[in-house]
């Protein structure tokens, strides 16, 4: 017994001297920890697991996580005690603050005799427990008993803490409504990779998703549209007989339940009420909020083609009723969400309708506003005061910079990094979420095989994301996040396909030190986690294994095609004869010359003898179009 105590004490002491080594030897942690020292040997999970932990309420989910993962798939019996001389896993809250690891960091020691997780706060223990789960075989994530698996973890010392306090995922529940259990499932998946911020985009043209008791029409009318199938933005205009029953909203009790569920998992929820643009659902519910006559004839948008001359989806900055309306909304939102920020949108405001408004013209004369960007700035500054009067901080998309930034606004930069850089140079706090790296609604791979959207964002490009540009004060960049807009995402399975594995790259960008970033090492770990997704039946995009196509048209009209892969060590096999290539077909070794009469190029990628990519059929006509566009560009 004394030997065991001495051994465990030595393990704790060893935390304070560690070497930085890349993940190896079965260690595949995402996001990459600050420091790992792999030790000889392995920890074998016993049939009777004793977890020693305090019983304070914040420890509930830390214990629940370990109890479930160490018992359900393994068959081990897990007992939780307040104190014991013998422990399989000991969860320790520091009596003296460890300044290195902060409030979310942890120190994890896995020895042959037991496991220690030490942190300053329960959040750190939770993240340490998530890391411990990742050290066990992938079957540890199973929801059923798994036989014939050795439940072992490599011995290691890990010191870890986040690079940023803001590590977010945005979930657009407005374009398509997702149920309360589906939101909880989203939270469950994001916390596995140490995300701590869920940004809920609650309102837009397609639906108002949060109950506001003082404004009931926002949900009785504004939460429903006509269900359409196809490509968003191209649907036919709904007819008067098509039922407006598609959608839904969260009651205030639903919101409280989601907020509590997230809090127990150390996740804050940022609510977004998107104004003054993207407000068609609100205008339909309360037409007097618009500057434009005839708004009482509008309907909640269903993704149909937008007639820009007839639909004004903005609130009217010259209408005092708008600010009364927003005060009511923000009052109730602030009471429901304890997080210290409220996001008020501000993006893509179509100001053309304001030019025809006598009220807007009068406002501009009265307030000496020279441009319509300054009109929006006037609006944003008034909204900021309302938000701050509720004890919250005001946040908006980078368009709020145009016309003059509200005094204490926090900027979320989505149109690249430029807006964030500008805001930081003005002394404002910034969250980076640029389309360049962090838009998860973009296609994962080539448009010829992906569900079509207007842009592609591959995993390797996502992994290049660094929230801190060299030209700004790093202290003003409070973090980063990935955004999932759901115009084209109608169900959870497709949602998962769009999020994973790219959200793994963003998780590493906002948690891991910049010096620890390495694409080849990262992808080797991603592949191990894809195996975990297979076990949990979480859908993910395999697009990283698919090649990219670059077409060139020579002066003699001969078409050449270059094929490239994100992942090293893959072979590409191809055919031009309309048959299905495999490893017995020609292997790509240099740019291809397209045969004169060929109509289809088919490709597939292999790793050794195993196909890993999808069979892709690329029409030669499509290659010709790309070559012409490339030459034109």
C-alpha positions in Angstrom: 0.0 0.0 0.0 2.8 2.4 0.9 4.5 1.6 -2.4 1.3 2.5 -4.3 1.0 5.8 -2.5 4.6 6.6 -3.2 4.3 5.7 -6.9 1.2 7.9 -7.3 2.8 10.8 -5.5 5.8 10.5 -7.8 3.5 10.6 -10.8 2.1 13.9 -9.6 5.5 15.3 -9.0 6.5 14.3 -12.5 3.9 16.5 -13.9 6.2 19.5 -13.3 8.9 18.3 -15.6 7.8 17.1 -19.0 9.1 16.8 -22.5 7.2 17.9 -25.6 6.8 15.0 -28.0 4.4 14.5 -30.9 1.6 12.0 -30.4 2.8 8.4 -31.1 2.7 4.9 -29.8 -1.1 4.7 -29.7 -1.6 8.2 -28.4 -3.9 10.1 -30.8 -5.5 13.0 -28.9 -7.5 15.7 -30.6 -7.0 18.5 -29.9 -3.2 18.0 -29.5 -2.2 18.6 -25.9 0.4 21.2 -24.9 2.8 18.5 -23.8 2.9 14.7 -23.7 5.6 12.4 -22.3 5.0 8.8 -23.2 6.1 6.3 -20.5 6.9 2.7 -20.7 4.1 0.2 -20.1 0.3 0.4 -20.0 -2.5 0.9 -17.6 -5.0 -2.1 -17.7 -8.5 -1.2 -16.7 -9.6 -3.4 -13.8 -12.9 -5.2 -13.6 -13.7 -3.2 -10.6 -12.9 0.5 -11.2 -12.8 2.8 -8.2 -13.1 6.5 -9.0 -12.2 8.9 -6.1 -13.7 12.3 -6.5 -15.4 15.1 -4.6 -19.2 15.3 -4.8 -19.7 18.9 -5.6 -22.5 19.5 -8.2 -20.0 20.6 -10.9 -18.4 17.2 -10.9 -21.7 15.4 -12.0 -20.8 15.2 -15.6 -17.1 14.5 -15.1 -18.1 11.4 -13.1 -20.9 10.5 -15.4 -18.6 10.6 -18.4 -16.1 8.3 -16.8 -18.7 6.0 -15.3 -20.4 5.5 -18.7 -17.3 5.1 -20.8 -15.5 2.8 -18.4 -18.4 0.5 -17.7 -20.8 0.3 -20.7 -18.4 -1.0 -23.4 -16.0 -2.8 -21.0 -18.4 -4.5 -18.6 -16.3 -3.2 -15.7 -18.1 -2.2 -12.5 -17.5 1.4 -11.6 -17.7 2.7 -8.0 -17.4 6.3 -7.1 -16.1 7.2 -3.6 -15.4 10.4 -1.8 -12.1 9.1 -0.4 -10.2 5.9 -0.5 -6.6 4.8 0.0 -7.0 2.7 -3.2 -8.2 4.3 -6.4 -8.1 3.3 -10.1 -8.7 6.9 -11.1 -8.3 9.9 -8.8 -9.9 13.2 -9.7 -8.1 16.0 -7.8 -9.1 19.7 -7.5 -6.0 21.7 -6.6 -6.0 23.3 -3.2 -3.4 25.7 -4.5 -4.0 27.3 -7.9 -1.7 25.9 -10.6 -1.2 29.1 -12.6 0.2 27.3 -15.7 -3.0 25.4 -16.5 -5.6 28.0 -15.6 -9.3 27.3 -15.2 -9.7 24.8 -18.0 -6.4 23.0 -18.1 -5.5 19.7 -16.5 -2.6 17.4 -15.7 -3.1 13.8 -16.4 -0.8 10.9 -15.3 -1.5 7.4 -16.5 0.7 4.9 -14.7 0.7 1.1 -14.6 -1.0 1.3 -11.1 -3.6 4.0 -11.7 -4.7 7.3 -13.2 -4.5 10.8 -11.7 -6.3 13.8 -13.2 -5.5 17.1 -11.5 -7.1 20.5 -12.3 -7.9 23.9 -10.7 -11.6 23.7 -11.7 -14.1 21.0 -12.6 -13.9 22.0 -16.2 -10.3 21.0 -16.3 -11.1 17.6 -14.8 -13.8 17.2 -17.5 -11.4 17.9 -20.3 -8.8 15.6 -18.7 -11.5 12.9 -18.6 -12.2 13.4 -22.3 -8.5 13.0 -23.0 -8.3 9.8 -20.9 -11.2 8.3 -22.9 -9.2 9.0 -26.1 -6.3 7.0 -24.7 -8.3 3.8 -24.5 -9.1 1.7 -27.6 -11.6 3.2 -30.0 -14.3 0.7 -28.8 -14.5 2.7 -25.5 -17.0 5.0 -27.2 -19.5 2.1 -27.9 -23.0 2.3 -26.4 -23.1 -1.5 -25.9 -20.8 -4.1 -24.4 -17.8 -5.0 -26.5 -16.0 -8.3 -26.1 -12.5 -9.4 -27.0 -10.9 -6.0 -26.4 -7.9 -5.3 -24.1 -9.0 -2.2 -22.2 -5.6 -0.6 -21.8 -4.2 2.9 -22.1 -0.5 3.7 -22.8 1.2 5.2 -19.8 1.8 8.9 -20.2 2.1 12.3 -18.5 0.1 15.0 -20.1 -0.1 18.7 -19.3 -2.7 20.6 -21.2 -4.6 23.9 -21.3 -6.4 25.9 -24.0 -4.9 28.6 -26.2 -8.2 30.5 -26.3 -11.1 30.9 -23.9 -13.6 31.1 -26.8 -13.8 27.8 -28.7 -17.0 27.8 -30.6 -19.3 26.1 -33.0 -22.2 28.0 -34.5 -25.4 26.0 -35.2 -27.9 27.6 -37.4 -31.3 26.3 -36.2 -33.2 29.0 -38.1 -32.9 28.0 -41.8 -34.0 24.5 -40.7 -35.3 23.7 -37.2 -33.5 21.1 -35.1 -35.2 19.6 -32.1 -34.1 19.9 -28.5 -32.7 16.3 -28.4 -30.8 17.1 -31.6 -29.2 20.2 -30.1 -28.2 18.1 -27.1 -26.6 15.6 -29.4 -24.7 18.4 -31.1 -23.4 19.5 -27.6 -22.4 15.9 -26.7 -20.3 15.6 -29.9 -18.6 19.0 -29.6 -17.5 18.6 -26.0 -15.6 15.4 -26.9 -13.1 17.8 -28.6 -13.1 20.5 -25.9 -15.3 23.1 -27.5 -16.9 25.3 -24.8 -19.1 27.7 -26.8 -22.3 26.9 -28.7 -23.5 29.8 -30.9 -27.2 29.4 -31.7 -28.4 31.3 -34.7 -32.0 31.6 -33.5 -33.6 34.0 -36.0 -33.5 34.6 -39.8 -35.8 35.0 -42.8 -36.8 31.3 -42.6 -37.9 31.1 -39.0 -37.9 32.7 -35.6 -37.0 29.9 -33.2 -37.2 31.2 -29.7 -40.4 31.9 -27.7 -40.8 35.6 -26.7 -43.8 35.7 -24.4 -44.5 39.4 -24.9 -44.4 38.9 -28.7 -46.3 35.7 -29.3 -46.6 36.1 -33.1 -42.9 35.7 -33.5 -43.4 31.9 -33.0 -47.1 31.3 -33.8 -46.5 32.9 -37.2 -42.8 33.4 -37.7 -41.6 29.9 -36.9 -43.2 28.1 -39.8 -42.8 28.0 -43.6 -43.5 25.7 -46.5 -41.3 22.6 -46.8 -39.3 22.5 -50.0 -36.8 20.0 -51.4 -34.0 20.8 -53.8 -31.5 23.6 -53.8 -32.1 26.4 -51.3 -32.6 29.7 -53.1 -34.0 28.2 -56.2 -37.3 26.9 -54.9 -40.6 28.0 -56.5 -42.6 30.6 -54.7 -45.0 28.8 -52.4 -48.6 28.8 -53.5 -51.5 29.9 -51.2 -52.6 26.3 -50.7 -49.3 24.9 -49.6 -49.3 24.3 -45.9 -47.1 26.5 -43.7 -46.4 23.8 -41.1 -42.7 23.2 -41.5 -40.5 24.4 -38.7 -40.8 24.8 -35.0 -39.4 26.8 -32.0 -38.0 26.4 -28.6 -40.2 27.3 -25.7 -38.5 29.2 -22.9 -38.6 26.0 -20.8 -36.8 24.2 -23.7 -34.1 27.0 -23.7 -33.6 26.7 -20.0 -33.2 22.9 -20.3 -30.7 23.3 -23.2 -28.8 25.9 -21.3 -28.6 23.7 -18.2 -27.6 20.7 -20.3 -24.8 22.7 -21.8 -23.7 24.2 -18.5 -23.3 20.8 -17.0 -20.9 20.0 -19.8 -19.0 23.3 -19.4 -20.5 24.9 -22.5 -21.8 28.4 -22.7 -24.5 29.3 -25.2 -24.3 32.5 -27.2 -27.8 33.5 -28.5 -28.0 35.3 -31.8 -30.9 37.5 -32.8 -30.0 38.6 -36.4 -31.1 42.2 -37.1 -31.6 44.6 -38.9 -31.3 42.3 -42.0 -32.2 38.7 -42.1 -35.5 39.7 -40.3 -38.2 38.5 -42.7 -39.7 36.1 -40.1 -40.0 39.0 -37.6 -41.5 41.4 -40.2 -44.1 38.8 -41.2 -45.1 38.5 -37.5 -45.1 42.3 -37.0 -45.2 44.1 -40.3 -45.0 47.6 -38.7 -41.3 46.9 -38.0 -40.6 47.4 -41.7 -39.9 50.7 -43.6 -41.6 49.3 -46.7 -45.4 49.5 -47.5 -47.0 46.2 -48.1 -45.0 44.2 -45.6 -48.3 42.8 -44.3 -48.4 40.7 -47.4 -45.0 39.0 -46.8 -44.6 35.3 -45.8 -41.9 33.6 -43.9 -39.3 32.6 -46.5 -39.1 28.9 -47.6 -35.9 29.2 -49.6 -37.6 30.3 -52.8 -36.0 32.6 -55.3 -35.9 36.0 -53.8 -37.5 38.8 -55.8 -35.3 41.7 -54.7 -37.8 44.3 -55.8 -40.6 43.1 -53.6 -39.2 41.6 -50.3 -37.6 43.9 -47.7 -36.3 41.7 -45.0 -34.9 44.5 -42.8 -36.1 46.2 -39.7 -36.6 50.0 -40.0 -33.9 52.0 -38.0 -36.2 55.1 -38.2 -39.1 53.4 -36.5 -39.1 53.9 -32.7 -41.4 50.8 -32.4 -38.4 48.7 -33.6 -36.4 49.7 -30.5 -39.4 48.9 -28.3 -39.7 45.6 -30.0 -36.0 44.8 -29.6 -36.0 45.9 -25.9 -38.7 43.3 -25.3 -36.8 40.6 -27.2 -33.5 41.3 -25.6 -35.0 41.5 -22.1 -36.4 37.9 -22.4 -33.3 36.6 -24.2 -31.0 38.0 -21.5 -33.0 36.3 -18.8 -32.8 32.9 -20.5 -29.1 32.9 -21.4 -26.6 33.4 -18.5 -23.7 33.9 -20.9 -22.3 37.4 -20.8 -22.7 38.1 -24.5 -25.6 38.5 -26.9 -25.0 38.4 -30.7 -27.2 40.8 -32.6 -26.2 39.9 -36.2 -25.8 42.9 -38.4 -24.7 41.0 -41.5 -25.9 41.4 -45.1 -28.3 44.1 -44.5 -30.0 45.1 -47.8 -30.2 48.9 -47.5 -31.8 49.6 -50.9 -35.3 49.8 -49.4 -34.2 52.5 -46.9 -33.4 54.7 -49.9 -37.1 54.9 -50.7 -38.2 55.6 -47.1 -39.2 59.1 -46.1 -38.7 58.1 -42.5 -35.1 57.1 -43.1 -34.4 60.3 -45.1 -35.8 62.3 -42.1 -33.6 60.3 -39.7 -30.5 61.0 -41.8 -31.2 64.7 -41.8 -32.0 64.8 -38.1 -28.9 62.8 -37.1 -26.6 64.2 -39.8 -26.0 60.7 -41.3 -24.3 60.8 -44.7 -24.6 57.2 -45.8 -26.8 54.2 -45.3 -23.9 52.5 -43.6 -24.1 55.3 -41.1 -27.8 54.6 -40.7 -27.0 51.0 -39.8 -24.3 52.2 -37.4 -26.9 54.5 -35.7 -29.1 51.4 -35.4 -26.3 49.2 -34.0 -25.3 51.8 -31.4 -28.8 52.0 -30.1 -29.1 48.3 -30.0 -25.8 48.1 -28.1 -27.2 50.3 -25.4 -30.3 48.1 -25.1 -28.0 45.0 -24.8 -25.8 46.6 -22.2 -28.8 47.8 -20.2 -29.6 44.1 -19.6 -26.1 43.5 -18.3 -24.7 41.8 -21.4 -22.0 42.6 -24.0 -23.0 43.4 -27.5 -21.5 41.4 -30.4 -22.1 41.4 -34.2 -20.8 40.3 -37.5 -18.0 42.4 -39.1 -20.5 44.5 -41.1 -21.1 46.5 -37.9 -17.8 48.1 -38.6 -19.2 49.9 -41.6 -20.4 53.4 -40.8 -18.7 53.4 -37.4 -18.4 50.8 -34.7 -20.5 50.9 -31.5 -18.2 51.9 -28.6 -17.8 48.5 -26.8 -18.9 46.1 -29.5 -17.2 42.7 -30.0 -16.7 41.8 -33.6 -17.1 38.4 -35.1 -15.2 38.4 -38.3 -16.7 36.2 -41.0 -15.7 37.9 -44.3 -12.1 36.6 -44.0 -9.8 38.0 -41.3 -9.9 41.6 -42.5 -12.8 42.8 -40.4 -11.3 41.2 -37.3 -7.9 42.9 -37.9 -9.6 46.3 -38.4 -11.6 45.9 -35.2 -8.6 44.7 -33.2 -6.5 47.7 -34.4 -9.3 49.9 -33.1 -9.0 48.2 -29.7 -12.1 46.0 -29.9 -12.2 42.3 -28.9 -12.6 39.9 -31.8 -13.7 36.3 -32.5 -12.4 35.0 -35.7 -14.7 32.8 -37.8 -13.7 33.5 -41.4 -15.2 31.9 -44.5 -11.6 31.2 -45.6 -11.2 28.4 -43.0 -14.2 28.0 -40.8 -17.4 27.7 -42.8 -18.7 24.2 -42.4 -21.6 24.7 -44.8 -19.1 24.8 -47.6 -18.5 21.6 -49.6 -16.0 19.2 -48.2 -14.6 18.2 -51.6 -15.1 18.5 -55.3 -18.5 19.9 -56.4 -18.9 16.9 -58.8 -19.6 14.6 -55.9 -20.5 16.8 -52.9 -24.0 18.2 -52.2 -23.8 21.4 -54.1 -23.1 24.7 -52.3 -21.2 27.7 -53.7 -17.7 27.0 -52.3 -15.4 24.2 -51.3 -13.4 24.1 -48.0 -11.2 21.1 -47.7 -9.9 19.6 -44.4 -6.3 20.6 -45.0 -7.3 24.2 -45.7 -9.4 24.3 -42.5 -6.4 23.1 -40.6 -4.4 26.2 -41.7 -6.7 28.3 -39.5 -4.9 30.5 -37.0 -7.2 33.0 -35.2 -4.3 35.4 -34.5 -2.9 37.4 -37.4 0.6 38.6 -37.0 -0.4 42.3 -37.3 -2.6 42.6 -34.2 -2.4 42.5 -30.4 -3.1 38.8 -29.7 -4.8 39.7 -26.4 -7.7 41.2 -28.4 -8.4 37.9 -30.2 -10.5 36.1 -27.7 -10.9 33.0 -29.8 -12.3 31.5 -32.9 -15.2 29.3 -34.1 -16.5 27.3 -37.0 -19.9 28.2 -38.4 -22.5 25.8 -39.7 -25.2 27.5 -41.8 -28.1 25.2 -42.6 -29.8 26.4 -45.8 -28.8 23.1 -47.4 -28.7 21.1 -44.2 -32.0 19.6 -43.4 -31.3 16.7 -41.1 -28.8 15.5 -38.4 -27.1 12.9 -40.6 -26.1 15.6 -43.2 -25.3 18.0 -40.4 -22.7 15.4 -39.1 -21.3 15.0 -42.6 -20.7 18.7 -42.8 -19.2 19.1 -39.4 -16.9 16.1 -39.1 -13.9 15.9 -39.5 -13.5 19.6 -40.2 -14.5 20.6 -36.7 -11.6 18.5 -35.5 -9.3 20.9 -37.3 -10.9 24.0 -35.8 -10.8 22.4 -32.3 -7.1 22.1 -32.6 -6.8 25.6 -33.9 -8.5 27.1 -30.8 -7.0 24.7 -28.2 -3.5 23.6 -29.2 -0.4 25.8 -29.2 0.6 27.1 -32.6 3.9 25.4 -32.3 2.3 21.9 -32.0 0.4 22.2 -35.3 1.5 19.7 -38.0 -0.8 18.5 -40.8 0.7 15.0 -41.3 0.6 14.3 -37.6 -2.9 15.8 -37.3 -4.3 13.6 -40.1 -2.8 10.5 -38.6 -4.8 11.2 -35.5 -7.9 12.1 -37.5 -7.9 8.6 -39.0 -8.0 7.0 -35.6 -10.9 9.2 -34.6 -12.8 8.3 -37.8 -12.8 4.8 -36.4 -14.5 6.1 -33.3 -17.1 7.9 -35.5 -17.7 4.5 -37.1 -18.5 2.9 -33.8 -20.8 5.7 -32.6 -22.4 5.7 -36.1 -21.6 9.4 -36.4 -21.6 10.4 -40.1 -18.5 12.2 -41.5 -17.2 13.3 -44.8 -14.6 11.0 -46.4 -13.8 13.8 -48.9 -10.2 14.1 -47.7 -9.4 10.9 -49.5 -10.9 12.1 -52.8 -8.6 13.9 -55.3 -8.9 17.4 -56.6 -9.1 18.1 -60.3 -7.2 20.9 -62.2 -7.9 21.2 -65.9 -5.8 23.0 -68.5 -6.6 23.6 -72.1 -3.5 23.7 -74.3 -3.2 26.0 -77.4 -4.0 23.0 -79.6 -7.3 22.5 -77.6 -5.9 19.3 -76.0 -7.2 19.0 -72.5 -4.9 18.1 -69.6 -5.9 17.2 -66.1 -3.9 17.3 -62.9 -5.0 15.2 -59.9 -3.9 15.9 -56.3 -4.6 14.5 -52.9 -4.6 16.1 -49.5 -3.2 13.0 -47.9 0.2 11.5 -48.6 0.7 7.9 -49.6 -2.4 7.5 -51.7 -2.5 6.1 -55.3 -5.0 7.3 -57.8 -6.4 4.9 -60.5 -8.4 6.1 -63.4 -10.3 5.3 -66.6 -11.6 7.1 -69.6 -13.6 4.2 -71.1 -16.7 4.6 -68.8 -15.7 1.5 -66.8 -15.1 1.5 -63.0 -11.3 1.7 -62.2 -9.7 -0.2 -59.4 -6.1 -1.0 -58.5 -5.6 -3.0 -61.8 -6.2 0.1 -63.9 -3.6 2.7 -64.9 -2.2 4.6 -61.9 -1.9 8.4 -62.1 1.7 9.4 -62.2 1.7 12.6 -64.2 -0.9 15.0 -65.7 -3.4 13.2 -67.9 -4.1 14.0 -71.5 -7.8 13.5 -72.2 -8.5 11.3 -75.3 -10.2 13.1 -78.1 -13.5 11.4 -77.9 -13.6 10.6 -74.2 -16.7 11.7 -72.3 -16.0 10.6 -68.7 -13.0 10.5 -66.4 -13.5 8.1 -63.5 -11.0 8.0 -60.5 -10.6 6.3 -57.2 -7.9 6.5 -54.6 -6.2 3.6 -52.8 -3.9 3.2 -49.9 -1.9 0.1 -50.8 -4.5 -2.6 -51.7 -7.4 -0.9 -50.0 -9.7 1.6 -51.7 -10.1 4.7 -49.4 -11.7 7.3 -51.7 -15.0 7.3 -53.4 -15.5 6.4 -57.1 -15.8 9.8 -58.8 -17.2 10.3 -62.2 -16.0 13.6 -63.8 -17.6 14.5 -67.1 -15.1 15.7 -69.7 -17.5 18.6 -70.5 -17.1 19.7 -66.9 -13.3 19.6 -67.2 -13.6 21.8 -70.3 -15.7 24.3 -68.5 -13.2 24.5 -65.7 -10.3 24.9 -68.2 -12.1 27.7 -69.9 -12.8 29.4 -66.6 -9.2 28.9 -65.5 -7.9 30.5 -68.7 -10.3 33.4 -68.4 -9.4 34.0 -64.8 
